[in-house]
Amino acid sequence: MLNSVAYNEKNSKTVETLILEAKIRSENPVYGSIDIQTKLKLQNEETLKEIDLSLKPTYTY
C-alpha cells in the first residue's frame, strides 16, 4: 500500500491511517471500517432527529 502512495505523501498520517485500518480490520474482519462508518452514520442521523425535535416549538394549552 505504501508503494502506491507518492514518495512525498509518505508521512506519518499515511502510516497512522494504515495502522488504524489494520487494527479495525483485526477487530472486525468481515466489515472492517465500513461497519464503524455505518454505525456512526446511523448514530449521527438519530442525533440530528433528536436535535430537530428539541428545536420544534413546544405548544402548551
PDB file of N, CA, C and O in Angstrom:
ATOM      1  N   MET A   1       0.817  -1.197   0.000  1.00  0.00           N
ATOM      2  CA  MET A   1       0.000   0.000   0.000  1.00  0.00           C
ATOM      3  C   MET A   1       0.860   1.261   0.000  1.00  0.00           C
ATOM      4  O   MET A   1       0.581   2.223  -0.716  1.00  0.00           O
ATOM      5  N   LEU A   2       1.903   1.235   0.811  1.00  0.00           N
ATOM      6  CA  LEU A   2       2.753   2.421   0.866  1.00  0.00           C
ATOM      7  C   LEU A   2       3.410   2.704  -0.476  1.00  0.00           C
ATOM      8  O   LEU A   2       3.673   3.862  -0.803  1.00  0.00           O
ATOM      9  N   ASN A   3       3.677   1.665  -1.258  1.00  0.00           N
ATOM     10  CA  ASN A   3       4.300   1.869  -2.563  1.00  0.00           C
ATOM     11  C   ASN A   3       3.373   2.583  -3.532  1.00  0.00           C
ATOM     12  O   ASN A   3       3.846   3.203  -4.485  1.00  0.00           O
ATOM     13  N   SER A   4       2.056   2.513  -3.315  1.00  0.00           N
ATOM     14  CA  SER A   4       1.117   3.182  -4.210  1.00  0.00           C
ATOM     15  C   SER A   4       0.966   4.670  -3.877  1.00  0.00           C
ATOM     16  O   SER A   4       0.360   5.421  -4.641  1.00  0.00           O
ATOM     17  N   VAL A   5       1.512   5.089  -2.745  1.00  0.00           N
ATOM     18  CA  VAL A   5       1.450   6.492  -2.337  1.00  0.00           C
ATOM     19  C   VAL A   5       2.709   7.188  -2.829  1.00  0.00           C
ATOM     20  O   VAL A   5       3.809   6.646  -2.719  1.00  0.00           O
ATOM     21  N   ALA A   6       2.547   8.382  -3.366  1.00  0.00           N
ATOM     22  CA  ALA A   6       3.706   9.141  -3.844  1.00  0.00           C
ATOM     23  C   ALA A   6       4.702   9.335  -2.701  1.00  0.00           C
ATOM     24  O   ALA A   6       4.324   9.426  -1.533  1.00  0.00           O
ATOM     25  N   TYR A   7       5.988   9.395  -3.070  1.00  0.00           N
ATOM     26  CA  TYR A   7       7.045   9.471  -2.057  1.00  0.00           C
ATOM     27  C   TYR A   7       6.841  10.650  -1.112  1.00  0.00           C
ATOM     28  O   TYR A   7       7.016  10.510   0.098  1.00  0.00           O
ATOM     29  N   ASN A   8       6.473  11.807  -1.653  1.00  0.00           N
ATOM     30  CA  ASN A   8       6.322  12.986  -0.800  1.00  0.00           C
ATOM     31  C   ASN A   8       5.072  12.913   0.080  1.00  0.00           C
ATOM     32  O   ASN A   8       4.916  13.715   1.001  1.00  0.00           O
ATOM     33  N   GLU A   9       4.190  11.966  -0.196  1.00  0.00           N
ATOM     34  CA  GLU A   9       2.989  11.812   0.622  1.00  0.00           C
ATOM     35  C   GLU A   9       3.162  10.768   1.720  1.00  0.00           C
ATOM     36  O   GLU A   9       2.269  10.582   2.546  1.00  0.00           O
ATOM     37  N   LYS A  10       4.304  10.088   1.734  1.00  0.00           N
ATOM     38  CA  LYS A  10       4.557   9.077   2.764  1.00  0.00           C
ATOM     39  C   LYS A  10       4.942   9.780   4.057  1.00  0.00           C
ATOM     40  O   LYS A  10       6.121   9.951   4.365  1.00  0.00           O
ATOM     41  N   ASN A  11       3.954  10.169   4.781  1.00  0.00           N
ATOM     42  CA  ASN A  11       4.222  10.835   6.045  1.00  0.00           C
ATOM     43  C   ASN A  11       3.570  10.048   7.169  1.00  0.00           C
ATOM     44  O   ASN A  11       3.014   8.972   6.950  1.00  0.00           O
ATOM     45  N   SER A  12       3.643  10.578   8.327  1.00  0.00           N
ATOM     46  CA  SER A  12       3.110   9.863   9.484  1.00  0.00           C
ATOM     47  C   SER A  12       1.607   9.654   9.378  1.00  0.00           C
ATOM     48  O   SER A  12       1.080   8.671   9.899  1.00  0.00           O
ATOM     49  N   LYS A  13       0.910  10.571   8.708  1.00  0.00           N
ATOM     50  CA  LYS A  13      -0.543  10.432   8.580  1.00  0.00           C
ATOM     51  C   LYS A  13      -0.904   9.184   7.778  1.00  0.00           C
ATOM     52  O   LYS A  13      -1.856   8.480   8.114  1.00  0.00           O
ATOM     53  N   THR A  14      -0.147   8.913   6.727  1.00  0.00           N
ATOM     54  CA  THR A  14      -0.392   7.721   5.915  1.00  0.00           C
ATOM     55  C   THR A  14      -0.180   6.465   6.744  1.00  0.00           C
ATOM     56  O   THR A  14      -0.988   5.537   6.700  1.00  0.00           O
ATOM     57  N   VAL A  15       0.897   6.440   7.490  1.00  0.00           N
ATOM     58  CA  VAL A  15       1.205   5.281   8.324  1.00  0.00           C
ATOM     59  C   VAL A  15       0.156   5.123   9.416  1.00  0.00           C
ATOM     60  O   VAL A  15      -0.294   4.009   9.683  1.00  0.00           O
ATOM     61  N   GLU A  16      -0.239   6.225  10.052  1.00  0.00           N
ATOM     62  CA  GLU A  16      -1.266   6.170  11.088  1.00  0.00           C
ATOM     63  C   GLU A  16      -2.569   5.612  10.532  1.00  0.00           C
ATOM     64  O   GLU A  16      -3.233   4.808  11.187  1.00  0.00           O
ATOM     65  N   THR A  17      -2.935   6.034   9.331  1.00  0.00           N
ATOM     66  CA  THR A  17      -4.161   5.562   8.702  1.00  0.00           C
ATOM     67  C   THR A  17      -4.102   4.060   8.445  1.00  0.00           C
ATOM     68  O   THR A  17      -5.073   3.346   8.692  1.00  0.00           O
ATOM     69  N   LEU A  18      -2.972   3.588   7.954  1.00  0.00           N
ATOM     70  CA  LEU A  18      -2.817   2.157   7.697  1.00  0.00           C
ATOM     71  C   LEU A  18      -2.867   1.343   8.988  1.00  0.00           C
ATOM     72  O   LEU A  18      -3.454   0.262   9.022  1.00  0.00           O
ATOM     73  N   ILE A  19      -2.256   1.858  10.039  1.00  0.00           N
ATOM     74  CA  ILE A  19      -2.284   1.166  11.327  1.00  0.00           C
ATOM     75  C   ILE A  19      -3.708   1.111  11.866  1.00  0.00           C
ATOM     76  O   ILE A  19      -4.151   0.071  12.352  1.00  0.00           O
ATOM     77  N   LEU A  20      -4.419   2.221  11.782  1.00  0.00           N
ATOM     78  CA  LEU A  20      -5.802   2.259  12.250  1.00  0.00           C
ATOM     79  C   LEU A  20      -6.669   1.283  11.459  1.00  0.00           C
ATOM     80  O   LEU A  20      -7.468   0.549  12.040  1.00  0.00           O
ATOM     81  N   GLU A  21      -6.515   1.273  10.150  1.00  0.00           N
ATOM     82  CA  GLU A  21      -7.285   0.357   9.312  1.00  0.00           C
ATOM     83  C   GLU A  21      -6.970  -1.097   9.663  1.00  0.00           C
ATOM     84  O   GLU A  21      -7.879  -1.926   9.714  1.00  0.00           O
ATOM     85  N   ALA A  22      -5.710  -1.416   9.903  1.00  0.00           N
ATOM     86  CA  ALA A  22      -5.330  -2.782  10.278  1.00  0.00           C
ATOM     87  C   ALA A  22      -5.930  -3.172  11.625  1.00  0.00           C
ATOM     88  O   ALA A  22      -6.396  -4.297  11.802  1.00  0.00           O
ATOM     89  N   LYS A  23      -5.916  -2.239  12.569  1.00  0.00           N
ATOM     90  CA  LYS A  23      -6.495  -2.503  13.891  1.00  0.00           C
ATOM     91  C   LYS A  23      -7.987  -2.759  13.772  1.00  0.00           C
ATOM     92  O   LYS A  23      -8.509  -3.712  14.350  1.00  0.00           O
ATOM     93  N   ILE A  24      -8.672  -1.908  13.021  1.00  0.00           N
ATOM     94  CA  ILE A  24     -10.113  -2.072  12.835  1.00  0.00           C
ATOM     95  C   ILE A  24     -10.410  -3.385  12.123  1.00  0.00           C
ATOM     96  O   ILE A  24     -11.350  -4.095  12.481  1.00  0.00           O
ATOM     97  N   ARG A  25      -9.605  -3.703  11.114  1.00  0.00           N
ATOM     98  CA  ARG A  25      -9.811  -4.941  10.353  1.00  0.00           C
ATOM     99  C   ARG A  25      -9.593  -6.164  11.240  1.00  0.00           C
ATOM    100  O   ARG A  25     -10.285  -7.169  11.079  1.00  0.00           O
ATOM    101  N   SER A  26      -8.645  -6.096  12.171  1.00  0.00           N
ATOM    102  CA  SER A  26      -8.411  -7.238  13.062  1.00  0.00           C
ATOM    103  C   SER A  26      -9.555  -7.404  14.057  1.00  0.00           C
ATOM    104  O   SER A  26      -9.874  -8.523  14.457  1.00  0.00           O
ATOM    105  N   GLU A  27     -10.175  -6.291  14.457  1.00  0.00           N
ATOM    106  CA  GLU A  27     -11.300  -6.356  15.389  1.00  0.00           C
ATOM    107  C   GLU A  27     -12.588  -6.771  14.689  1.00  0.00           C
ATOM    108  O   GLU A  27     -13.450  -7.405  15.297  1.00  0.00           O
ATOM    109  N   ASN A  28     -12.719  -6.419  13.423  1.00  0.00           N
ATOM    110  CA  ASN A  28     -13.917  -6.753  12.671  1.00  0.00           C
ATOM    111  C   ASN A  28     -13.497  -7.182  11.266  1.00  0.00           C
ATOM    112  O   ASN A  28     -13.546  -6.378  10.335  1.00  0.00           O
ATOM    113  N   PRO A  29     -13.086  -8.442  11.105  1.00  0.00           N
ATOM    114  CA  PRO A  29     -12.522  -8.882   9.827  1.00  0.00           C
ATOM    115  C   PRO A  29     -13.510  -8.912   8.668  1.00  0.00           C
ATOM    116  O   PRO A  29     -13.089  -8.878   7.511  1.00  0.00           O
ATOM    117  N   VAL A  30     -14.801  -8.975   8.941  1.00  0.00           N
ATOM    118  CA  VAL A  30     -15.775  -9.074   7.854  1.00  0.00           C
ATOM    119  C   VAL A  30     -16.060  -7.712   7.244  1.00  0.00           C
ATOM    120  O   VAL A  30     -15.957  -7.547   6.028  1.00  0.00           O
ATOM    121  N   TYR A  31     -16.415  -6.740   8.065  1.00  0.00           N
ATOM    122  CA  TYR A  31     -16.825  -5.437   7.543  1.00  0.00           C
ATOM    123  C   TYR A  31     -15.783  -4.342   7.722  1.00  0.00           C
ATOM    124  O   TYR A  31     -15.814  -3.345   7.001  1.00  0.00           O
ATOM    125  N   GLY A  32     -14.870  -4.502   8.655  1.00  0.00           N
ATOM    126  CA  GLY A  32     -13.808  -3.521   8.839  1.00  0.00           C
ATOM    127  C   GLY A  32     -14.334  -2.139   9.174  1.00  0.00           C
ATOM    128  O   GLY A  32     -15.269  -1.990   9.961  1.00  0.00           O
ATOM    129  N   SER A  33     -13.728  -1.134   8.575  1.00  0.00           N
ATOM    130  CA  SER A  33     -14.091   0.249   8.890  1.00  0.00           C
ATOM    131  C   SER A  33     -15.463   0.628   8.354  1.00  0.00           C
ATOM    132  O   SER A  33     -16.068   1.580   8.846  1.00  0.00           O
ATOM    133  N   ILE A  34     -15.965  -0.088   7.363  1.00  0.00           N
ATOM    134  CA  ILE A  34     -17.300   0.196   6.834  1.00  0.00           C
ATOM    135  C   ILE A  34     -18.344   0.022   7.928  1.00  0.00           C
ATOM    136  O   ILE A  34     -19.306   0.787   7.996  1.00  0.00           O
ATOM    137  N   ASP A  35     -18.161  -0.976   8.783  1.00  0.00           N
ATOM    138  CA  ASP A  35     -19.089  -1.209   9.885  1.00  0.00           C
ATOM    139  C   ASP A  35     -19.109  -0.017  10.833  1.00  0.00           C
ATOM    140  O   ASP A  35     -20.176   0.427  11.259  1.00  0.00           O
ATOM    141  N   ILE A  36     -17.941   0.494  11.158  1.00  0.00           N
ATOM    142  CA  ILE A  36     -17.856   1.650  12.054  1.00  0.00           C
ATOM    143  C   ILE A  36     -18.483   2.872  11.400  1.00  0.00           C
ATOM    144  O   ILE A  36     -19.212   3.619  12.052  1.00  0.00           O
ATOM    145  N   GLN A  37     -18.207   3.082  10.120  1.00  0.00           N
ATOM    146  CA  GLN A  37     -18.785   4.218   9.402  1.00  0.00           C
ATOM    147  C   GLN A  37     -20.304   4.140   9.390  1.00  0.00           C
ATOM    148  O   GLN A  37     -20.981   5.148   9.591  1.00  0.00           O
ATOM    149  N   THR A  38     -20.839   2.953   9.157  1.00  0.00           N
ATOM    150  CA  THR A  38     -22.288   2.772   9.126  1.00  0.00           C
ATOM    151  C   THR A  38     -22.898   3.062  10.487  1.00  0.00           C
ATOM    152  O   THR A  38     -23.913   3.751  10.581  1.00  0.00           O
ATOM    153  N   LYS A  39     -22.284   2.539  11.541  1.00  0.00           N
ATOM    154  CA  LYS A  39     -22.800   2.777  12.888  1.00  0.00           C
ATOM    155  C   LYS A  39     -22.759   4.257  13.240  1.00  0.00           C
ATOM    156  O   LYS A  39     -23.709   4.785  13.817  1.00  0.00           O
ATOM    157  N   LEU A  40     -21.667   4.928  12.897  1.00  0.00           N
ATOM    158  CA  LEU A  40     -21.557   6.358  13.193  1.00  0.00           C
ATOM    159  C   LEU A  40     -22.563   7.173  12.392  1.00  0.00           C
ATOM    160  O   LEU A  40     -23.120   8.147  12.899  1.00  0.00           O
ATOM    161  N   LYS A  41     -22.796   6.780  11.149  1.00  0.00           N
ATOM    162  CA  LYS A  41     -23.776   7.478  10.320  1.00  0.00           C
ATOM    163  C   LYS A  41     -25.171   7.350  10.923  1.00  0.00           C
ATOM    164  O   LYS A  41     -25.906   8.335  10.995  1.00  0.00           O
ATOM    165  N   LEU A  42     -25.540   6.153  11.355  1.00  0.00           N
ATOM    166  CA  LEU A  42     -26.845   5.953  11.982  1.00  0.00           C
ATOM    167  C   LEU A  42     -26.964   6.745  13.279  1.00  0.00           C
ATOM    168  O   LEU A  42     -28.002   7.349  13.551  1.00  0.00           O
ATOM    169  N   GLN A  43     -25.905   6.740  14.073  1.00  0.00           N
ATOM    170  CA  GLN A  43     -25.910   7.494  15.324  1.00  0.00           C
ATOM    171  C   GLN A  43     -26.049   8.989  15.049  1.00  0.00           C
ATOM    172  O   GLN A  43     -26.759   9.694  15.766  1.00  0.00           O
ATOM    173  N   ASN A  44     -25.375   9.465  14.018  1.00  0.00           N
ATOM    174  CA  ASN A  44     -25.451  10.867  13.643  1.00  0.00           C
ATOM    175  C   ASN A  44     -26.867  11.232  13.205  1.00  0.00           C
ATOM    176  O   ASN A  44     -27.385  12.279  13.592  1.00  0.00           O
ATOM    177  N   GLU A  45     -27.493  10.378  12.403  1.00  0.00           N
ATOM    178  CA  GLU A  45     -28.856  10.633  11.946  1.00  0.00           C
ATOM    179  C   GLU A  45     -29.834  10.674  13.116  1.00  0.00           C
ATOM    180  O   GLU A  45     -30.714  11.533  13.159  1.00  0.00           O
ATOM    181  N   GLU A  46     -29.684   9.748  14.067  1.00  0.00           N
ATOM    182  CA  GLU A  46     -30.544   9.742  15.249  1.00  0.00           C
ATOM    183  C   GLU A  46     -30.362  11.016  16.066  1.00  0.00           C
ATOM    184  O   GLU A  46     -31.336  11.594  16.548  1.00  0.00           O
ATOM    185  N   THR A  47     -29.132  11.445  16.220  1.00  0.00           N
ATOM    186  CA  THR A  47     -28.854  12.664  16.975  1.00  0.00           C
ATOM    187  C   THR A  47     -29.458  13.882  16.290  1.00  0.00           C
ATOM    188  O   THR A  47     -30.018  14.755  16.952  1.00  0.00           O
ATOM    189  N   LEU A  48     -29.346  13.942  14.966  1.00  0.00           N
ATOM    190  CA  LEU A  48     -29.937  15.061  14.230  1.00  0.00           C
ATOM    191  C   LEU A  48     -31.453  15.083  14.382  1.00  0.00           C
ATOM    192  O   LEU A  48     -32.044  16.159  14.478  1.00  0.00           O
ATOM    193  N   LYS A  49     -32.088  13.923  14.405  1.00  0.00           N
ATOM    194  CA  LYS A  49     -33.536  13.860  14.623  1.00  0.00           C
ATOM    195  C   LYS A  49     -33.891  14.385  16.006  1.00  0.00           C
ATOM    196  O   LYS A  49     -34.863  15.124  16.165  1.00  0.00           O
ATOM    197  N   GLU A  50     -33.102  14.002  17.009  1.00  0.00           N
ATOM    198  CA  GLU A  50     -33.340  14.489  18.365  1.00  0.00           C
ATOM    199  C   GLU A  50     -33.185  16.002  18.435  1.00  0.00           C
ATOM    200  O   GLU A  50     -33.967  16.678  19.104  1.00  0.00           O
ATOM    201  N   ILE A  51     -32.190  16.530  17.755  1.00  0.00           N
ATOM    202  CA  ILE A  51     -31.978  17.979  17.740  1.00  0.00           C
ATOM    203  C   ILE A  51     -33.156  18.672  17.078  1.00  0.00           C
ATOM    204  O   ILE A  51     -33.649  19.682  17.581  1.00  0.00           O
ATOM    205  N   ASP A  52     -33.612  18.133  15.948  1.00  0.00           N
ATOM    206  CA  ASP A  52     -34.768  18.712  15.264  1.00  0.00           C
ATOM    207  C   ASP A  52     -35.992  18.724  16.167  1.00  0.00           C
ATOM    208  O   ASP A  52     -36.724  19.713  16.210  1.00  0.00           O
ATOM    209  N   LEU A  53     -36.218  17.629  16.889  1.00  0.00           N
ATOM    210  CA  LEU A  53     -37.360  17.570  17.800  1.00  0.00           C
ATOM    211  C   LEU A  53     -37.230  18.585  18.927  1.00  0.00           C
ATOM    212  O   LEU A  53     -38.217  19.199  19.333  1.00  0.00           O
ATOM    213  N   SER A  54     -36.031  18.759  19.424  1.00  0.00           N
ATOM    214  CA  SER A  54     -35.842  19.692  20.533  1.00  0.00           C
ATOM    215  C   SER A  54     -35.974  21.147  20.088  1.00  0.00           C
ATOM    216  O   SER A  54     -36.270  22.019  20.904  1.00  0.00           O
ATOM    217  N   LEU A  55     -35.757  21.412  18.805  1.00  0.00           N
ATOM    218  CA  LEU A  55     -35.848  22.781  18.306  1.00  0.00           C
ATOM    219  C   LEU A  55     -37.258  23.168  17.879  1.00  0.00           C
ATOM    220  O   LEU A  55     -37.545  24.350  17.690  1.00  0.00           O
ATOM    221  N   LYS A  56     -38.139  22.183  17.726  1.00  0.00           N
ATOM    222  CA  LYS A  56     -39.514  22.497  17.358  1.00  0.00           C
ATOM    223  C   LYS A  56     -40.175  23.215  18.526  1.00  0.00           C
ATOM    224  O   LYS A  56     -39.921  22.902  19.689  1.00  0.00           O
ATOM    225  N   PRO A  57     -41.014  24.167  18.204  1.00  0.00           N
ATOM    226  CA  PRO A  57     -41.678  24.884  19.298  1.00  0.00           C
ATOM    227  C   PRO A  57     -42.604  23.951  20.084  1.00  0.00           C
ATOM    228  O   PRO A  57     -43.268  23.080  19.523  1.00  0.00           O
ATOM    229  N   THR A  58     -42.622  24.161  21.375  1.00  0.00           N
ATOM    230  CA  THR A  58     -43.487  23.369  22.243  1.00  0.00           C
ATOM    231  C   THR A  58     -44.735  24.185  22.535  1.00  0.00           C
ATOM    232  O   THR A  58     -44.662  25.319  23.009  1.00  0.00           O
ATOM    233  N   TYR A  59     -45.864  23.592  22.248  1.00  0.00           N
ATOM    234  CA  TYR A  59     -47.129  24.277  22.479  1.00  0.00           C
ATOM    235  C   TYR A  59     -47.765  23.736  23.749  1.00  0.00           C
ATOM    236  O   TYR A  59     -47.869  22.524  23.938  1.00  0.00           O
ATOM    237  N   THR A  60     -48.182  24.633  24.603  1.00  0.00           N
ATOM    238  CA  THR A  60     -48.912  24.233  25.802  1.00  0.00           C
ATOM    239  C   THR A  60     -50.265  24.910  25.771  1.00  0.00           C
ATOM    240  O   THR A  60     -50.393  26.067  25.369  1.00  0.00           O
ATOM    241  N   TYR A  61     -51.257  24.180  26.197  1.00  0.00           N
ATOM    242  CA  TYR A  61     -52.625  24.730  26.190  1.00  0.00           C
ATOM    243  C   TYR A  61     -53.125  24.893  27.585  1.00  0.00           C
ATOM    244  O   TYR A  61     -54.254  25.341  27.788  1.00  0.00           O
TER     245      TYR A  61
END
